[in-house]
Every structure is written in C-alpha cells, then in structure tokens.
Amino acid sequence: MTVKSVKDLGDLKGKRVLIRCDFNVPLDGDTITDDGRIKAALPTLKELVGAGAKVVVMAHLGRPKGEVNTKYSLAPVAKRLGELIDAPVTLAGDVVGPSAAETVAALGDGEIALLENVRYEKAEESKDEAERQALAAKYAEFGDVFVSDGFGVVHRKQASVYDVAKLLPNAAGYLVAKEVDVLKKLTETPERPYVVVLGGAKVADKLSVIDNLLKVADTLIIGGGMGYTFLKAEGLEVGTSILDSEKIDTVKGYMSQAEAEGKKILIPTDAVVTPEFGDAEHKSTVAAGAIPADQMGLDIGPDTAEAYAAAIKEAKTVFWNGPMGVFENPAFADGTLAVAKALAETDAFTVVGGGDSAAAVRQLGFSDDQFGHISTGGGASLEYLEGKVLPGLDVLEGN
C-alpha cells in the first residue's frame, strides 16, 4: 500500500490544507473527559502549522443524524485544541455554509479553523453516492490538498473521509500512518508468543476478528460479556448474564479449531456475579460453572484475572480490545484493571485497541506511554484485523 505522507505534499506555505481528524471525544456537559483523540492529532497539525499552511479541520462528534444539535457542537473541541496547540482555533458556525466560507477565507498562514460537526450535514453519512459527492465538492472548495488523519473513521464511506479524497491531492497524516504500521505488525509480523485479549459485550461484534486472529495469534483470551457465550458453549450455567445464544455453535467451532491447531483459547474460570446490574452491595465471586440461575456475571473473577495476567506476561506481542467487565463501576473493574496492569508491566509490544479499552486504561489511572500503542479507532482497528478493506485508506492508494 503506497500512500503519500504529509512531507510528500511539498511546500505547504500559504496552501489550504483540508484535514479530517477524529475528535469524537467523550463529554460530560461541555467538559471533555478524555482528550486522547485530540492529543493524537497534534503531530500532524503542528507539522502543518509549522509549514505555514492554512489548516481547515473537519471532524464529527456523536450522532446528530444530519440535524444541527448544539449538544454535539465542536465548541469544546475547538477550545481544548487551542489550549493544546497553544494558538487560537476558530470554530465556524456551520459546516459548508457562509460562516465556514468566511472563516476559511480569513485564515492566515499557520492558522487553524475547525468546521462545525460534519454530521450536521445529512449527506455526510448518506448511502447515496451522488449526495455524498455533492457535499464532498463543497468541502473540497475549502482546500488545495486533503490529509486523512482520522483513523477512527477510515472504515466508513463518508463524504469527509472517502469522497473528498477523490477530489484533491491527498496524503495520510502521521496518526493514520502510525496506526496502519502497528496493525500491519499485528497481522503480518508479530513477535511470538502473540496473545490477543478480547472483551466487550457481544461475541457477534468480534466473530470475524476471532476468525482471522485464530490464524495468527498463539493465544486468545476471552473476557467481558462475550465470555459467557464461551462458557455456555462449554455447557456451563451462566444465569442471567449477557448471552449471544445464536452464536454458541460458532463458538464451539472456534474452540475445536483452536484445539486442532495447537492454539489456546482461555475463558473465565470464575466470575464476579450479582442479582441486579450494577448491584455492588450483593456481589460475590463464584466458579465459572456455579453462576446462580438468577444472577449475572459483571466481571471476571480473581483467579481468571491472575491467569490472564500470567499469559500476558509470557507474551512478546499483545493486542487488547474490550474490557473484562463493567469497568465504569469500580466494583466490577478489577478484571479490567488486572489486564491493564499486566500490559503496562510487560516488556512485550502492547497495543490497546481503541474505544472502551482506551477509555478504561485512562480512567483506571494509566498513562498512554505505559503501552506500546493506544489506537484511536476501535471499529477501524477491528475491521483491519478482520482483513476487510477500509474505504478511507483504500481511496488514498496510488495518489
């Protein structure tokens, strides 16, 4: 895959650089609770500013579904980006309207403007190619070149990700280039033993990933809500725990496949259970085969956490996607904490696969530099690991 880098775009002084970033950050009111995605964009943005470019940033926040909704305004992002880059960031009052046009026209060399949430525009996520292309043409009027640096959206065929790249000379930003390098290492040249830790709620979300990673990983560690489908596949009682009952036979197939190929799939041997979701007062720890019929598992138990940590510490490469339990509640965060701690302490090359996993390690008090790489794109990372073509990357090829 040959993609231009920012440096391949030549002298950018005075040029308008339209850049797609992923600033879909978690908010509590107007307060950003995790600014990791904004920080991840800084290397490319600082390079462009330093080169004297007029930088026009496109980004989304949440799911406003094609309607203007102040709840999803990028105002907090513009404020935080300005603080991090130590320069004012002008936020346009619309996406491609008069305010955006005036804001872009007023940019000086080395200055940054942020367009409002691109998902305020219905055509941004439209399945109708002509609608997306018409919007992309409006975006393209704001730039002389396009830089793709929002890895969290490169698996989407959207106007600001895919269609606009067809209209302007383009390049991958440093964030996207780094993500691709890391994922190539995980799928093509991992140092062994290679351990993959998968959590999260549903097996269905990870089936294709399991299918593909069984070919390259040495050990799969299963936790989170999806762990109960694996336990059920072993014929064990899971009580009222989350369950993908339609996937039980598929999971049995994976267990058999792993055994036949000499791979390991580790599943929970104990669980932290409670009668009601989030009921910390009545939680208890039971063996995986002894979950009461009227209780649900909300975290892996201590024996499981110890075994998973031991497997991680023996690895040379570890990829982790998905928490081990309902980590947002401290009463059910011990399993996720144990996995994060094992990753932070090992000398292995460790990759935290975006989304809830990235939020979990930060919420639990770990810093980004304690891991080899923290991905900014959970869904995009998983689709890459599945072997899928990512439209936002594919469109950059050969330009």
Secondary structure, DSSP 8 states (H G I E B T S, - for coil): ----BGGGG---TT-EEEEE------EETTEES--HHHHHHHHHHHHHHHTT-EEEEE---S--TTS--GGG-SHHHHHHHHHHHTS-EEE-SSSSSHHHHHHHHT--TT-EEE---GGGSGGGG-S-HHHHHHHHHHHHTT-SEEEE--GGGTTS--IIIIIGGGTS-EEE-HHHHHHHHHHHHHHH---SSEEEEE-SS-SGGGHHHHHHHHHH-SEEEE-STTHHHHHHHTT---TTS---GGGHHHHHHHHHHHHHTT-EEE--SEEEEESSTT--TT-EEEEGGG--TT-EEEEE-HHHHHHHHHHHHT-SEEEEES-SS-TTSGGG-HHHHHHHHHHHH-SSEEEE-SHHHHHHHHHTT--GGGSSEE-S-HHHHHHHHHT---HHHHTTTT-
